Amino acid sequence: MSKRRGERSTGRKLLVHLLLIVPTALSLLPFLWMLATSFKEPAELLGPMSFWPRKWTFENYVAAWNAAPFARYYINSVIVAACTVALQLVTGALAGYGFARVQMPGRDILFGIILATMMVPSTVTLVPSYLILNKLGWLDTYAALIVPWGATPFSIFLFRQFFRTIPRDLEDAARIDGCSQLGVLWRIVLPLSKPAVLTVATYGWIGSWNDFLWPLVMTDSEHMRTLQVGLRVFTQDAGTRYTLQMAAAAFTIVPILIAYFFVQRQFVEGIARTGLTE
C-alpha cells in the first residue's frame, strides 16, 4: 500500500509541475521574442517570420543607445525610483505601524477609506493631479515625478498586515526598557520586517521604473524624461523601428531582473505572511 501511495504522490507531483511549467513557458515567450528580435537585422522583419535571428547582430544595441540620451533617461529613472521607494518605505512603515498598534477612534474606518482608494484608477485622477502640480509649479521637475507617489495604500496595507504578525510581547519588553514608540518601530519592529520592507521596495521600484503615462504627462523636456518615455523615440510617423525598440527594451528591464533575482525569496515570504492575520 505504501508503495502505491508513493507512486500516486509522485505522479501527482509530476502532474502539478507539468501544469506549472506550461504557463511559465508561455509567460516567458514574449520575453524571449523580444530578445530574439533585438538581435535581428531590420531586413529579417520584412521577409518570412522566424523566431531566432538568421544572422545575429549587436549593432541594434549600439544604435538604440545612441538614438536618444538614454544615459540621462537612466539617471532620471534611478533617481525617481530610488526616492519614491524611500518615501514609500517611510510613510508606509509609519502609517502601517499606527494602524496596526495605535488605538484611536475611527482607526479601522480610516484604514478602510485608504484601502478603497486602491480601487480608483490612476487615470481618473490624472487631470486633477496635473492641475494641482501646475499650480505648485512642479511640472517638469523631480518633485512631480516623486512626491505624488511617496505614499501608497498598498505599502500601508502591507506593513500593517505584517506588523500584526509580530508578537506584542517584544514591543512591551522594549517599552519596559524605556524605548519610545518610534524607537520600538525602528529597533524592534522594522528589523523583524525585512520581507515586508523588501516587498514594498520591490513593488515600488518596479512600479516607478515601468511607469509611462505619469512621466509622459508631467514632463516636457528631454532632460526630465524617464526610460519608458524614452522608448517612444523609436515610434515615428514612418513606422516603428522594432529591432531598435526591442534592444532598448532589453537594456531597460535589466535592473528590474537583477533586483528581483536578489530579493525573490524575501519577496515571496513578505507576500505570504501578510495574509496570516485579518
C-alpha positions in Angstrom: 0.0 0.0 0.0 2.8 2.4 0.9 4.5 1.8 -2.4 1.3 2.5 -4.3 0.7 5.7 -2.3 4.3 6.8 -3.0 3.7 6.2 -6.7 0.5 8.2 -6.7 2.2 11.0 -4.8 5.0 11.1 -7.3 2.5 11.1 -10.2 0.6 14.0 -8.7 3.8 16.0 -8.2 4.8 15.4 -11.8 1.4 16.5 -13.0 1.5 19.6 -10.9 4.9 20.5 -12.1 3.8 19.9 -15.7 0.8 22.2 -15.2 3.1 24.9 -13.8 5.8 24.5 -16.5 3.4 25.1 -19.4 2.1 28.5 -18.3 5.6 29.5 -17.2 6.9 28.8 -20.6 4.0 30.7 -22.2 4.7 33.7 -20.0 8.4 33.7 -21.0 7.6 33.5 -24.7 7.1 37.3 -25.2 10.4 38.0 -23.3 12.3 35.5 -25.5 10.7 37.0 -28.6 11.8 40.5 -27.5 15.4 39.3 -27.0 15.4 37.4 -30.3 14.1 40.5 -32.2 16.7 42.7 -30.6 19.5 40.7 -32.3 17.8 40.6 -35.8 18.7 42.8 -38.7 15.8 45.0 -39.9 15.5 43.2 -43.2 14.6 40.0 -41.4 11.3 41.5 -40.2 10.2 42.1 -43.8 10.8 38.5 -45.0 9.4 35.2 -43.7 8.9 35.4 -40.0 11.3 33.4 -37.9 11.7 33.2 -34.1 15.5 33.2 -33.9 17.7 35.6 -35.9 19.2 34.2 -39.1 22.1 36.5 -38.5 22.9 37.7 -35.0 24.0 41.3 -34.7 24.8 43.5 -31.7 24.6 46.8 -33.7 21.0 47.3 -32.6 22.0 47.9 -29.0 24.6 50.5 -30.0 22.2 52.2 -32.4 19.4 52.2 -29.8 21.6 53.6 -27.1 22.8 56.4 -29.4 19.3 57.2 -30.8 18.3 59.2 -27.7 20.0 60.4 -24.5 19.4 57.1 -22.7 22.2 57.8 -20.2 20.1 60.7 -19.0 17.0 58.6 -19.0 18.7 56.0 -16.9 19.8 58.6 -14.3 16.3 60.1 -14.1 14.7 56.7 -13.7 17.1 55.7 -11.0 16.6 59.0 -9.1 12.9 58.8 -9.3 12.6 55.1 -8.4 15.1 55.4 -5.5 13.4 58.5 -4.0 9.9 57.1 -4.5 10.9 53.8 -2.8 12.5 55.7 0.1 9.4 57.8 0.7 7.1 54.8 0.4 9.1 52.9 3.0 9.0 55.8 5.5 5.3 56.7 5.0 4.2 53.0 4.7 6.1 52.0 7.9 4.8 54.9 10.0 1.2 54.6 8.8 1.2 50.8 8.9 2.5 50.8 12.5 -0.1 53.3 13.5 -2.9 51.2 12.0 -1.5 48.0 13.5 -0.7 49.1 17.0 -2.0 52.6 17.9 -5.6 52.6 19.4 -7.6 55.7 18.2 -11.2 56.5 17.3 -12.1 55.7 13.7 -8.9 53.8 13.0 -10.5 51.0 11.1 -12.8 53.3 9.2 -9.9 55.4 8.1 -7.9 52.3 7.1 -10.9 51.2 5.0 -11.1 54.5 3.2 -7.4 54.2 2.4 -7.9 50.7 1.0 -10.9 52.0 -1.0 -8.6 54.4 -2.9 -6.8 51.4 -4.4 -9.9 50.8 -6.5 -9.7 54.2 -8.1 -7.8 54.1 -11.4 -4.8 56.5 -11.6 -6.1 57.8 -14.9 -9.2 59.2 -13.2 -7.1 61.5 -11.0 -4.6 62.3 -13.8 -6.2 65.7 -14.8 -6.8 66.9 -11.2 -3.2 65.9 -10.3 -1.8 67.8 -13.3 -3.7 70.9 -12.3 -2.5 70.8 -8.7 1.1 70.2 -9.8 0.8 73.1 -12.3 -0.4 75.4 -9.5 2.5 74.4 -7.4 5.0 75.0 -10.2 6.2 71.4 -10.1 5.7 70.4 -13.7 8.8 69.1 -15.4 10.6 68.6 -12.1 11.6 65.6 -9.9 9.1 66.7 -7.3 6.2 66.0 -9.8 7.6 62.5 -10.5 8.3 61.6 -6.9 6.2 63.3 -4.3 2.7 62.2 -5.5 3.8 58.5 -5.3 5.6 58.9 -2.0 2.7 57.2 -0.1 0.6 54.4 -1.4 -2.3 52.4 0.0 -0.5 49.2 -0.9 2.6 49.9 1.2 0.5 51.0 4.2 -1.7 47.8 3.9 1.4 45.5 3.5 3.2 47.0 6.5 0.1 47.0 8.6 -0.7 43.3 7.9 2.9 42.3 8.5 3.3 44.2 11.8 0.2 42.4 13.1 2.1 39.1 12.9 4.8 40.3 15.2 4.2 39.4 18.9 3.3 42.3 21.1 5.5 40.9 23.9 8.6 42.0 22.1 7.3 45.6 21.9 6.2 45.6 25.6 9.7 44.4 26.7 11.3 47.3 24.7 8.9 49.8 26.3 9.8 48.5 29.8 13.4 49.2 28.9 12.5 52.8 28.1 12.1 52.7 24.4 9.8 55.2 22.8 7.1 54.4 20.2 9.3 55.4 17.3 12.2 53.5 19.0 10.1 50.4 19.1 9.3 50.7 15.4 13.0 51.4 14.5 14.7 49.0 16.8 12.3 46.1 17.1 9.6 46.0 14.5 11.4 47.0 11.3 14.4 44.6 11.8 11.8 41.8 12.1 10.0 43.0 9.0 12.7 42.7 6.3 10.5 40.6 4.0 7.8 43.3 4.1 10.4 46.1 3.6 11.9 44.3 0.6 8.4 43.6 -0.9 7.3 47.2 -0.6 10.7 48.3 -2.1 10.4 45.8 -5.0 6.9 46.8 -5.8 7.7 50.5 -5.5 10.8 50.2 -7.7 9.1 48.2 -10.4 6.0 50.5 -10.5 8.2 53.6 -10.7 10.6 52.1 -13.2 7.8 50.9 -15.5 5.6 53.9 -15.3 4.9 55.6 -18.6 1.8 57.7 -18.5 2.6 59.8 -15.5 6.2 60.9 -16.6 4.8 61.5 -20.1 2.2 63.9 -18.9 4.2 65.6 -16.1 7.4 66.3 -18.1 8.0 68.4 -21.1 11.8 68.4 -21.7 14.2 65.6 -22.7 16.2 66.5 -19.6 13.5 65.1 -17.4 12.3 62.1 -19.4 12.5 58.6 -18.0 13.4 55.4 -19.7 9.8 54.3 -20.5 9.0 57.6 -22.1 12.3 57.5 -24.0 11.3 54.3 -25.7 8.8 56.4 -27.8 11.7 57.7 -29.9 11.6 54.5 -32.0 7.9 55.0 -32.9 7.7 57.6 -35.7 5.2 58.6 -38.4 7.0 56.4 -40.9 6.6 53.3 -38.6 8.2 51.6 -35.7 11.8 50.5 -35.7 11.2 47.3 -33.9 14.7 45.9 -33.8 16.0 49.1 -32.0 12.9 49.3 -29.8 13.4 45.7 -28.6 17.1 46.3 -28.0 16.2 49.4 -25.9 13.5 47.5 -24.0 16.1 44.7 -23.3 18.6 47.0 -21.6 15.7 48.9 -19.9 14.5 45.8 -17.9 17.9 44.6 -16.8 17.8 46.5 -13.5 14.4 45.0 -12.7 15.6 41.5 -13.3 18.7 41.9 -11.3 16.8 43.4 -8.3 14.1 40.7 -8.3 16.8 38.0 -8.6 18.3 39.1 -5.3 15.1 39.6 -3.3 12.8 37.0 -4.7 12.8 34.8 -1.6 12.1 37.7 0.8 9.5 39.0 -1.7 7.5 35.7 -1.7 7.8 35.5 2.1 6.6 39.0 2.6 3.5 38.4 0.3 2.7 35.1 2.1 3.0 36.4 5.7 0.8 39.4 5.1 -2.2 37.1 4.8 -1.7 35.4 8.2 -3.9 37.8 10.1 -7.1 39.6 9.5 
